[in-house]
Each structure stands twice: as C-alpha cells, then as structure tokens.
Amino acid sequence: MAELIPAPFADLVHRLYLEPPAQDTLFTLPRRRWYIPQPDSKCDFTVRFHGRSAGNPAGPAAGPHTQMAQNILLSYVAGARILELKTVQVNDRLTIGRPCIDVTNIGYNIEWSQELLVENSLREYVAGAMLIEMFRRDPLFAGDALHGPAGEAILDLSVGYDLAGIQSEKVQDFLDGMRDASRVIEQLRSQIPAEYTLARDLHYPAQLSGTLTLSTFHGCPADEIERICEFLIRERDLDVIVKMNPPMLGKARLEHLLHDELGYTELTVNPNAYTSGLQFDEAVQLVDRLTRLAHSRGRQFGCKFSNTLEVLNHRTFFTPDNKIQYLSGQPLYVITLTLTDVFRQAVGPHVPISFSAGIDQHNFSHAVACGFVPVTVSTDLLRTGGYGRISTYLQSLEKAMQAVGATNIDDYILNAFGQKAAAEEQVAARQLTSSPLHPITGSPAHPLTPSPAEPLTSSLVSWASLLNTTIAAAKARADVRYRAEKNRKVPTRIDSQLETFDCITCDKCLPVCPNAANFTYPTPVVAFDYHDLLIEPTGAVAIDSTKNFEITEAMQIACYSDFCNECGNCDTFCPEYGGPYIKKPTFYGSELSWRQAAPRDGFFVQQDRVAARIRGRMKGAEYELLWRRQPDKYEYCDGQVRATFNAADHTLIKAEALTPLTAQHRLDLGVYHTLRHLLRGVLDRRYINQVNVAADCEIG
C-alpha cells in the first residue's frame, strides 16, 4: 500500500514563496481560484462557531482534503474558513484497499482515517496552520485583505473511534499537542529558511483548536458515544459535535427516498446499519443530556449531519473483498437534509448543526440559509477543479444574499425563504407561555429551547433556520438534479494510452488530487534518431539499429509519490487510459522512499551547485544519470556499464564495464534520453514543483 510521507517544512515554505511568482499557482491551484475577499464587498460572510469567529461557514470535511499540511493551506487559500481536520485514531497502521475513492458520478469510498502516524498528523496540522498564517499575514499573497474577520479560520478536530482508543496515551498526547502546539511550532519555525524573515518572526497561535467533531464506527452504540462525549467535555474541556448516521431516518423512509423518489435502485443499504448504530430516539435523548452537560461546563454540544451511508459494494471499482462501500454525493444530500429536518423538529431550533453531505455550488447557499455552521464538503472537491470549487460556493452565496437584500448571514437566514414573519410568530408565542410552542405541531416545544432572556435576534435566526430546513429539504426532494437519471454520466475517455511522455495535457489530474501530488514540468519538443550501444567484453563499442525518440508536447505530467496514496481519483477524471499515478513518471522525496517502493518504477532526483543526479527504476531495472555542469556532460549507468556523453551533442566520450563482461551488453540509450529529459524538466525552476524545491542537497 502506498504511504503518504510529509514533506520537510522548509520545502513547503519554499514552495509557498517560490511558486506563485513563477507560475501564478500555489500547489498547482491557479491564482484565479484563490479566494481573496474584496474590500468593497457588501456581503459579510462571518459566522460564529462555538464562540469563535470564522470568515465564512465553508470548509473541507474531515477526510482527504485535511490530512496533510499542503491540503490545509490549499483549503484556506481556496476560501475555506472552518476546516474539519482528518480523523485521528489510535490505530495508525491501517491497511487500506487501493484504489479507495470512486467519484465516477456520485461518490463512494472505502477510505478510513489515519493514513499518517498520529505524531505525524499533529505535525501536519501544526504545519498547515503555520502556512495559513504566512499566507494570511504576508502582504506578498493577499495584501491586507485577510488580516480582518474575513480571514479568520478555525481548525476543528476529529477523533475516533471508541472510548478506549481516545483515552489512549497516543491520542491524548495528540489532543495535548493541539491544545498547546508551542513545542512543534518552535521545531518548525527553526526549519523556515532564513530568507523568509517575516515567516520566521511571525506569532503563531499555540492553541490550534478547542472544538472536536466525534467520528465513531458505523454501528457504535449510543452508550459508547455518550461516554466518549462526556469524557471529551469533562476531561478535555472541548466543545463537541457528534456525527449522526443516515439510517436514523428509518429503513422505510430512507429507502423510499433512495429507491422510489431518487431512483437509485441499484443501491442496497447494509441491513446491519439500521440496527447496529445510534437510533433516532436514542439520539434525541442523547442530545438533551449532553447539551445540558456541556452548558454546565461552559461548553457547547452540537450535531453533524451526516456520516456517509453504508451500502453493499455493487461495482467493480473496488476490490471484491470490500463488501461495504460508503455513499456520498448527490443522493446523500437529499437523505441527510431530510433527516436533519426531522431531527431538528424533534430537538428544537437551538442545537448547533453542522452539515456535510453532497454540498456543491448549487446547494451551498441553501445549507447556509438553514443556519448550518460549518457547511463542509469532500466529494465535490474530488471533481474537476478540486479545491478551486470552494470559491464558487462563496460566489453563489453572495448572489443569493444580494437577491434578498441581505448584508450578513443572520439577515440572509431570516430572508432567504421568506420565513422572518413566521419566526417572529414563534418567538412571540414563546414569550406568551412558559412552555414554548413547537414550530410544526404547535405543542410544547423541546425543553432545550432557551429561556426568554435569549437575545431576540439570535432567537429569530434560530427559528428561521429550523423553518428554512424544512423548505430546503422539500426543495431537494423535488429537484431532479439529485435523481439517478441525472447522475449516470461518467467521465469520457478517448482511445489513447498514457505513456511516460506526452498526453493531451488537459491537466484534469492536477486539481482532483487532494494532496497536490500531480504536477507539470517542461520538456522541449524533439524528434531524433538514436542507436543503442553494444559493448563487447573486449571493450569495443558498436551501434545497434536505428531507433526514434520523440516528445510532442512542451508540458508534461508527473506524480510526486510522497504525496500520492494511490486513491485512484486522478484516473477517474483522466480522459486517457492507464492512470496518471500509474503511468506517468513518479518521483520520490528521498532515496529511502524510492528504494522502499521497489519494485515499483519511479525516480529520485538530487542536485547541488556542480551536478544533478536522477536515479530511476524502469520496468524493474535500475539506472542512474549524473549531469555534471562543468564540463557539460552526462554519466549514464545501467548497473553493468557506465558511459560518459557530451551533453551538447550526446557523442560518446567513453564507456566502461563496472565488472568484466562475459558477453555482449546492450546499453539502452532510449532510457538515457528519457532520464536526461526527466532530470532537466523537473529541475527547471521556471515551473516550481515538489521535486525541485526538495532536490538541493550534496551529491555523494
């Protein structure tokens, strides 16, 4: 299984500062997709999340977009302001099937949490937070547009999966590190290259998070969930959110929605999901008790809707031994919003709700109108455009706010669906009775309804949020774009196979990688004849028959292996066959990781002031090419013969066997020409990538 390897912090900082001026991108995200608030905007997107301010309610859900430092930075740069960090658990040596993400049309995954060691997760989260501060505070990137409230970001923790694991020393150390990251901050600060004075001198907040979204196993019983929450509130002094599961809606209603209304008849919900996990009535009672506990401790408790939906594996994308896959995307939006509506009616309007299920630019504003904070996304960011899609959510929200004359989120909630008057009626009714009325039934409302001392505006917004949820859920059920017949289309393919060089260079594989593993590099367009060399045991050299070497495109695609977990998502969206992460050249961040990846093909590059070297494994055989800058020559070795060439015209200077030859040996110059173009291309700093910011080291 491919393993993610965090990059040295100095390399990430170099890339932050070098890439935007070189090519107007950051970790391949184009500047036009960055979200920089405009000072003349009439829309204030700021929200409150557990007592803290965030620039807007959008963010990535806990998952592939928040597991590494560059992911966290990319989420922020694209506009996210509440980031649910990927779930951390005690078992940090999981074996996960590959590929693990299928977004061919809707969304499925078999991915679990914790692809990094727990201590590496802490380091990546601290590094990501520090990179955000650099981006936010250094005027090189956004001027002073991010200095104010619009730039405020919140990191939301996520841990799982049972109480024993959460109470383990490993996870407790992680929570301690997120509460006070001073030690890791100073370690990373010392790695910031000296030329970035502002970054080295910045104040980095040591407390990275005081909020946590609990992720439990599908099927985790109610009493276990409650004990975990009590521990996190009492012992860890955290605001806590619990993920709710779609089967709480009930088998009859959920499957009527899924099959009869939405038309996904091919999907079979895991039957155990209906009985093994938290039940609706249990959840209502749990929310009541935990809300009271949290308030008594000066903390807050809320609910997240929702977890993914367990369905039986009915496709060939994942291996047959994966009996269960997890549904996300379009159908989950309808199911989850319906569940949220029903649940909110049961508990009242004042329980904080976060939402993550099938969010995209078309429904984001509806979710915001329901008062959800945050509104997070995963599946949609795995589609073409990647992180850059977040800015479109905020653009759609601005248009929706302008349409109803709202200048802030509270006003938008009150006016989005015309429920301000109805909310005022509810508030008036509760002021006339000691037992407030339920907004739907007219009966006494849930005891969690706040006292009459609650500020009027806050109460109005809470009631409008509840009423809007009912309307938004009805709109979703009626919208044909969520139905199966609208979501059968798959990305198109052309009759072409990927090779080391040349493809249609559509660049679709770049943004769909959540870890920014894929990148472009330049090569010259060339076409020439060459001859392999035939080396005799006597040392005589002859040439073989004529062959042709050709590169037809000026820009090429490669993969940085340390950032690639072989999830398969780039293959889904590539118009050609073979998979970019498989067929395109793969570069490793260290010689160790390159060697440990054997027998998989791939490359490792080093350079210093006098030379550059590429080590390569191609079709299982290992090669090395050393480029000496003065005099300009190449030394090429295939393990048996080392040959030196003039770099200007590739004429042979000498060839020598490393050990005595017993038979004629063919020296493949097709590999030689491949290696030299790879080496010169990835080291070309007109185009910054993870290889050329990491390759500067002494060559032994």
Secondary structure as UniProt FT lines:
FT   HELIX           9..23
FT   STRAND          25..26
FT   TURN            27..28
FT   STRAND          29..30
FT   HELIX           31..33
FT   TURN            39..40
FT   STRAND          47..49
FT   TURN            50..51
FT   STRAND          52..54
FT   STRAND          58..60
FT   HELIX           64..66
FT   HELIX           69..77
FT   TURN            78..79
FT   STRAND          82..84
FT   STRAND          101..102
FT   STRAND          107..109
FT   HELIX           118..137
FT   HELIX           139..142
FT   TURN            143..146
FT   HELIX           149..151
FT   STRAND          154..159
FT   HELIX           163..166
FT   HELIX           169..179
FT   HELIX           182..189
FT   TURN            190..191
FT   TURN            194..195
FT   HELIX           197..201
FT   STRAND          211..214
FT   TURN            218..219
FT   HELIX           222..234
FT   TURN            235..236
FT   STRAND          239..244
FT   HELIX           246..249
FT   HELIX           251..255
FT   HELIX           256..261
FT   TURN            265..266
FT   TURN            271..272
FT   HELIX           273..276
FT   HELIX           280..296
FT   TURN            297..298
FT   STRAND          301..305
FT   STRAND          309..312
FT   TURN            320..321
FT   STRAND          324..328
FT   HELIX           330..347
FT   TURN            349..350
FT   STRAND          353..355
FT   TURN            361..363
FT   HELIX           364..369
FT   TURN            370..371
FT   STRAND          375..377
FT   HELIX           379..382
FT   TURN            384..385
FT   HELIX           386..388
FT   HELIX           389..403
FT   TURN            404..405
FT   HELIX           409..415
FT   TURN            416..417
FT   HELIX           420..432
FT   TURN            439..441
FT   TURN            447..448
FT   TURN            452..453
FT   HELIX           456..478
FT   HELIX           480..482
FT   HELIX           484..486
FT   TURN            508..512
FT   TURN            514..515
FT   STRAND          518..522
FT   STRAND          526..535
FT   TURN            537..538
FT   STRAND          541..551
FT   STRAND          555..560
FT   HELIX           561..563
FT   HELIX           569..573
FT   HELIX           580..583
FT   STRAND          586..588
FT   HELIX           591..596
FT   TURN            597..599
FT   STRAND          602..607
FT   STRAND          611..618
FT   TURN            619..620
FT   STRAND          621..628
FT   TURN            629..632
FT   STRAND          633..637
FT   STRAND          641..646
FT   TURN            647..649
FT   STRAND          652..657
FT   STRAND          665..667
FT   HELIX           669..682
FT   TURN            685..686
FT   HELIX           690..694
//
